[in-house]
Amino acid sequence: MPLLQVLMILIVVGVLLWLVNSFIPMQGTIKSILNAVVVIVVVLWLLDIFGFLHTLSRIHTV
């Protein structure tokens, strides 16, 4: 996946999250949970895109 496409997806996700946080009324705890879930999903997606997630799954602890 080209770097420019990854950057555009990150911008779209950021703008969507900002819109949800700004214009949809919800409790602070729900908003915090939503933000945390989106950040975790985006980080896992980025790790998968750049191949680090596969590398981490091959690490075996003794």
TAPE-V785298 format. One record per residue. N is the residue number from 0. RES is the residue in one letter. PHI is phi in whole degrees, 0 to 359 (none if undefined). Layout:
n=N res=RES phi=PHI
n=N res=RES phi=PHI
This chain:
n=0 res=M phi=none
n=1 res=P phi=297
n=2 res=L phi=298
n=3 res=L phi=295
n=4 res=Q phi=292
n=5 res=V phi=297
n=6 res=L phi=297
n=7 res=M phi=295
n=8 res=I phi=296
n=9 res=L phi=297
n=10 res=I phi=294
n=11 res=V phi=296
n=12 res=V phi=297
n=13 res=G phi=297
n=14 res=V phi=294
n=15 res=L phi=298
n=16 res=L phi=295
n=17 res=W phi=297
n=18 res=L phi=297
n=19 res=V phi=296
n=20 res=N phi=293
n=21 res=S phi=275
n=22 res=F phi=247
n=23 res=I phi=254
n=24 res=P phi=286
n=25 res=M phi=205
n=26 res=Q phi=297
n=27 res=G phi=298
n=28 res=T phi=291
n=29 res=I phi=294
n=30 res=K phi=296
n=31 res=S phi=294
n=32 res=I phi=296
n=33 res=L phi=299
n=34 res=N phi=298
n=35 res=A phi=296
n=36 res=V phi=296
n=37 res=V phi=296
n=38 res=V phi=296
n=39 res=I phi=297
n=40 res=V phi=296
n=41 res=V phi=293
n=42 res=V phi=296
n=43 res=L phi=296
n=44 res=W phi=296
n=45 res=L phi=296
n=46 res=L phi=298
n=47 res=D phi=291
n=48 res=I phi=298
n=49 res=F phi=271
n=50 res=G phi=86
n=51 res=F phi=283
n=52 res=L phi=293
n=53 res=H phi=293
n=54 res=T phi=295
n=55 res=L phi=292
n=56 res=S phi=287
n=57 res=R phi=274
n=58 res=I phi=284
n=59 res=H phi=246
n=60 res=T phi=267
n=61 res=V phi=258
